[in-house]
Amino acid sequence: NAGVTQTPKFQVLKTGQSMTLQCAQDMNHEYMSWYRQDPGMGLRLIHYSVGAGITDQGEVPNGYNVSRSTTEDFPLRLLSAAPSQTSVYFCASSFGPGGEQFFGPGTRLTVL
Amino acid sequence: GESVGLHLPTLSVQEGDNSIINCAYSNSASDYFIWYKQESGKGPQFIIDIRSNMDKRQGQRVTVLLNKTVKHLSLQIAATQPGDSAVYFCAEAYRDGATNKLIFGTGTLLAVQP
């Protein structure tokens, strides 16, 4: 099992550019989520999905879109990058929303 | 990565000593709690969890204590090793209507001195 994989590991964008952060898991988990981690603020939930075809907003969804066409993949799209979106992004998956979450290695994003 | 460790409370211990990391949670309706370990440049890793119907749960070298009266959670690490150096943070889970919420704390940096 590869677990949860994320690409890219690092990314630099200019303000206004768009991009997609990729996340995949091979554990057949129904629940997947995206978090951002900023210094002194812990992990904050951006969007989550309880299964293929179902997504919902988390605590800080503005400026991000997600889709869940398959159980394995949960990409996060930045529509028009802003410096405030400079952060480390983690994807996580679990069998259910209240259980142990497995995290990917993260994507460090810098928006200039 | 390294920037996560800045501005965090830090606990410095000697190798071989026991470590106690504390966490205050906010919601009295929280019924599930998790401790995570995050090493520099890596994603958080599950350590141990506890449900609200328990006061204590033990794992390998780790113990989690839950005090619901004062909404306090602690993680005890026995015989701390250099490999335990990381940021540790707790998370609380509760039901909000039809949604399960998981809220993470900001973390404590554990520095183990050889």
Interface residues (C-beta under 8 A of the other chain):
Chain A: V4 Y35 Q37 P39 G40 M41 G42 L43 R44 L45 D56 V88 F90 A92 G96 P97 G98 E100 Q101 F102 F103 G104 P105 G106 R108
Chain B: G1 S3 V4 L6 H7 L8 Y32 I34 G41 K42 G43 P44 Q45 F46 D49 F89 A91 A93 T99 N100 L102 F104 G105 T106 G107
